[in-house]
């Protein structure tokens, strides 16, 4: 087993990159986590006074978790839908993310916060996002040229996105003591997502040079976190500044890039993640 990649001081990324195929997808499906309403972690938020930045971060995270169905639509018009192991994982992954979004709604309700906020226009950002804005028909046509190698890109970008989310939920916990148990609840769920995606990314990238080249291209084109292109520019800037804008956040962004760079063939493109998260 390859040991987990080194992390810069101050980071706490979860990963289990060994490529052995040890993740039990059937057990994952059998033990899927559904509704969290009634969990003590949510009950602890009843009447809690949360700072405005915590409330806004919860809203942004909720909206990002809600992009899961759009992501599934985009993934399943490609060769990924023919991969039984990945598709089985994605089914349970989407189920758990639906209930994470619901838990964030419940947490906002418990704290007496408004569930929605005013939004603004959604201009493109400082780097090309054309690929991120393709609809399912165009994605399907493009994916036909890539074939099954696209699966490597999908699991790798999914892994990076879960690392980003992991960092965001830890930052959420730091904004108010009352949010500690709630954040830990979500992080426990996401730890399994990360273990599967890390395992699959390592295995598939190690398999072929074509998979590595395609994944490099997708990483260069990606906006982070996944789904952010559908969010207002103000929310995206808030997320970047709140989660990655201080010294600790920049170390976390560097840790994500370091972990990505330790995957087969991705060292050259890994710095693009830091550049877009901690700009």
N, C-alpha and C positions, 0 to 999 in steps of 0.2 A: 504493500500500500504506500502510495506517495504521500508524504506528510503535507498538511495544509500549508499554503504559501505564507511567507512571513508578512506581518502587518506593521505599518508604521505605529509608533507609540501613540496610544490614545484611542486606537480603533478596536472594534470588537465584532468584526464580520464573522458570520457563520458560514462555513463551507465544509464540504466533505468530498473533496475532489480526489477520487481514486479510480474512477472508471471501471469498477469491478462488477457493476450491475447488481449491487447488493440491495438497492432500494426495493422494498416490497410494495408494488403498486396495488396489489389486491388488499393488503393490510391497510394501506392508505385509504382506499375506497371504503373498506369496512368500518374504519374508525373516523370517518369524515366528521368535522365539527360543524354543526348546524347553528340554529339560533342561539345567541348569547344573552338574550333578554332574560333577566332573572339571575344572571351570574353575579356573584358578590362584587366583582370588579366594577360592574355597572352600578350596582346598588350604592357603592361607596361614593359615587358622584352625585347622589341626590342632594340638591341644594348647594353643591360646591360652587364657590366663586372662582372662576377661571380667568386668567388674564386674556385680553383680546387676541394676542398672537396665538395662544393655545387654541382658542375657539376657531380662529381663521385656519390654522393648520389642520385642525380636525375636518373642517369643511372641504379643504383642498384634497386631503387624503381620501375622504368619502367620495368626492367626485372622481378621483383617479381610480379608486377601486371599482366604481360603477362603469368604467370603460371596458370592463372585462368582456362583456358580450360582443362589443365591437371588435376587440382583439381576437376573440374566438372566430368571428366571421371572417376576419382577414387571414387567420392561420389556416382555417379549414377549407379555403378555396385553393390551397396549395397541396403539394405532395405530403405535407404533414398529416393530412387526414387519413392517409393510407398506412401510417405507422401506428400499429395497434397499441404499443406500449405508451407512446407519447399521447395518443388520443385518450387512452384510459386515464392517464394522469390528468390531462387537461379538463376532463369532465368533472372530476372531484375538485380540482384546483378552482374552477369557475364557481362551483357550488360553495366552497369555503369563502371565496372572495365576495360573493353575493352577501353572505352573512356577516362578513367583516364590515362591509358598507352599511348594512343594517345596524350593526353594533355602534358604529360611529354616529348614526342618526339617533340611536337610543341614548348614547352618551351626551350628545348635544341637548336632547330633551331633558335628561336627568339634571343637567346643569342649568337648565332654564335658558339656553341660548337659542337664538333664532336659527332654524336649520338652513336657511338660504341667505345669500347676500347679493347685493347689486353686482352685476357683471358689466364688462366693457367689451369693446371690439377686440377681435382676435387677429391682429396682423402677424405676418411671418416674423421670425426672429432673425438674429444676426448671421445665421448660416442656413444653407439650403434645406428646405423641409419638403420639397416636392414629393419625394418618395413616401414620406410619412402621411401625406394627404391623398394618396391614391385610393380610389374606391375598390370594392371587391372584384369588379370585372377586370380592371387594369391589373390588379395584383395577380389575379388568376392567369392572365395572359403572360405576364412577365415570369411568373413562377414556373410556367410550362417549360421555359428555357433552362431553368435551374435544376429541375427534377428533385430527387430525394436529398440532395445536398443542402437544400433550403432548411431542412430540419435542424441542422447544426446551427445555422444562424438564428433560428427561432428559439432554441433552448438557451443559446448563449445570451441573446438580448434579454430574454426572460430572466435569466440569472442576474444580469446587471441590474435590471429593474427591481428585482426583489432585494438585492443588496442596498439599493437606494432607499427602498421603502423601509427596510430594517433600520437604516440610519435615521430616517425621518421619525419612526415611532420611538426610537430611543430619545431623540431630541424632544418629542412631544412629552415624554415622561419628565424631562428636565425642566419643563416650563411650569409645572405645578405638581406638588407632592401627591395630590388626589388622583393624578393621572398615571401614577406608577403601576398600580395593579392592572389597570385597563391596558396600558401599553404592553406589559408583560404577557397578558392574555393573547394579544395579537401576535406578538413576536414568537410565542410558542407555536402558533399555527404556521407562521411563515417559515419557521426553521425547517419544517418538512418540505415545503416548496423548494427551498434553497438546496436542500440535500439532493433531491431528485434532479433539479436542473444542473447543478454542478457536476454530478455524476455523468449525466447525458452529454453535457457540453464537452467534458474532457474526452469521453470515449469517441464522440463523433468527430471532433476536431483532430484527434490523433489518427483518424482512419484514412483521410484523403487530403491531398493538397488542394483539391478543388473546393472542398468544404471550408478549408481555412481561408482561401482567397475570397469566397463568397461572404463568409462571416466578416472578414475585414471590411469589405465594401459596405455591408449593412451597418456595421458599427460606425463607420465614417458618416453615414447618412442619418443616423438615428438622433432623435430629440429625446432628452431625458427629463423626467421619468416618462416611460411609455404612456401615451394618452394625453400628454401635456399639450400637443398641438391643438387639441379641441378645447383647451382651457383659455380664459382671458390672459392676455400678456401680463396684467398686473398680478394675477395669481401665480404665474410662473416665476416672476421676479421675486415675489414674496417667498415662495417655496425655496428658491435658491439661496436667498439671503438668510432666511431663518434656519435652514438645515445645514447649509454649507458656507455661510458667509463669515464666520469667525475662524480663529486659529484651529479650534477643534474640528470645525466643519471642513476646513481645508485638509486637515490630516485625514478625515474620514473619506473625502473625495479621493485623496491620493491612495488610500488603502484599497478603495474599489478599483482604481486603475491598476494598482500593483497586483491585485488578485486576478483581474482580467488578463494582465500581461503574463501571468504564470500559466495560463491556458495555452495549449499548443498553437503556435503560430500567430499569436495576437499581441506580442510585445510592442510591435511598431505602431499599432492603432490604439493601444490602451490609453495613452495620454489625452486623446480627444475627449474621453469621458470627464477627466478632471477639468479640462478647459471649459466644458459646457456646464458643469455643475458649480464650479467655484470661480466663475469669471468675475 
